[in-house]
């Protein structure tokens, strides 16, 4: 009997095997290609690097156009680059799509791009069969000066790990939007639910400003923790950089509303989709300066751990004990979508 794969990203070992099996090195201008943990590809041009990213939006529905722009821009930002151009493939369900829905999605895309000074350069839109909701696959292009490029793979043993804003911004908003009626039935105040839904905008899904400010000092690596949460994001830094790391659970800021909503649905905040936060890896002598720079711009920042040698492994301090940091490609938030099917 065939074993079917779970919801979410492909497991790391499977994906790594596929990337190795189908490795392609024809174009020497590709500086960063497909690798575990790397947020975006980098292509060399004479005077700069072109940075390219594609990412789908499959969980969110209400603000799907806005989401698509933000999550793709975030991965451009983790390269130290500025997002410039955006395309989208928009797939819409038959018998559920009207002109108002399409107009709403276009409005969201163009509004988000205008806010980020990004130009929409094309894409594709169609109504397709066997879909129960809209799906958008975005493609963002950006540019970075050659001496400003940052990768996920640049972390060095002894470096400090900084988290911006706290977790879990995207996860909290998605849950509050998808489970609004259920939360009301459970007795949650509408103001609390609306506040959680508004996490998209406050603290906000974008990490572009976080990355711009962080790069004012020396940065060795940046990563945008998405599916799999901060646990997966940290592990991807270690995998990409061929290092270990140690973080302290008590220093990982879990936003108050996020902690409440995760407890309600029995979700682990460390493994729940965490877009909106940025992981920044800097030399230890630059940690305080980086945190101060972020806080001066109104961006909360927390020193949560340090990079270790590879043999150390990927660890977390929980209740005074050093244990393995468990992570999975399958995001905790898939549980709420599985509940909807019951």
Secondary structure, DSSP 8 states (H G I E B T S, - for coil): ------SSS--HHHHHHHHHHT-----TTEEE-S-TT--SEEEE-SSSEEEEEEEEE-S--TTHHHHHHHHHHHHHHTTT-EEEEEEEEEEEETTS--HHHHHHHHHHHHHHHHHTT-EEEEEEEEEETT-SS-EEEEEEEEEE-GGG--BGGG--TT-EEEEES-B-HHHHHHHHHHTHHHHHHTT--HHHHHHHHGGGTTTTS--HHHHHHHTTS--SEEE---TTHHHHHHHHHHHHHT-EEEEEGGGS-B-HHHHHHHHHTT--GGGS--TT--EEEE-GGGHHHHHHHHHHTT--EEEEEEEE-GGG-EEEEETTEEEE----SS-TTHHHHHHHH-
